Amino acid sequence: MHGAPSYEIFGAYFPLSLISGLVGFVAALIAHRIFVSTGYAQVVPFQLFVCMAIGVMVAALFWLAGTGHLL
């Protein structure tokens, strides 16, 4: 039985789920900034949910790639 997938960063082991959550959060922030800078913030309805969905998708893809289940 294997433990949770983890990576060593600066001498400490971080679980992949925590790193995936941070990557997803950053992706949602980047998506929001892109919407604001291009003017799509005025066009896209429910922007909070759209950015949150983008963040969840990126986090899930990052987690699947990190565990080797993507391909």
N, C-alpha and C positions, 0 to 999 in steps of 0.2 A: 504494500500500500504506500503510495506516494503522498507527500504533504502538499500543501498549497504551492502553486508555482510562484517562485520568488526570485528576485534579482538582488545582487549585492550592489549597493550604491553608497559610496563613502564609508565602507566597512559595516554597514547595517543592511539587513535583509528586509526588503519591502515586498509585500505580497503584490502579485500582478493586478489584483482587483483594485487596490488603492491607486496604483499607477494609472490604470485604465480610467478610473474615475477622474483623476487629475487631468489626463489627456482630453477626456470628454468635456470637462469644464472649460479648458482652454479653447477647445474647438468651438464651443458655444459662444464664448466671448469673441473669438475671431469672426464667427458668422454674424454676430450682432454688429460688430464694427464695420464689416463689409456692407451690411444692409444700410447702416447709417451713412457711410461715406458715398455709396452709390445712389442713395435716394430711395431705395426699395423699402425703407422703413415706413414710408408713407403709403406704400402700395400693399405690402404683405399684411393680411389680417392675422390676428393672434400671434404676434411676433414672438412672444415669450415661449409659446408652445412649439413654434417652428425652430427656434434656436435650441430649445431643450431637446427636441427630436434629433437635430443635427448632432448635438453633443452625445446623446445616447447611442446613435448609430456609429459615430467615430469611436466611442469607448468600447462598444461591442466588437467592432472590427479589430481594434487594437488588442483586446483580450483574446479573440480568436486567433489572431496572428501570433501572439505571444505564447499561447498554449499549443500551437501547431495544428489546430483544428480548422484553419481557414481553407487549406487546400485539401 
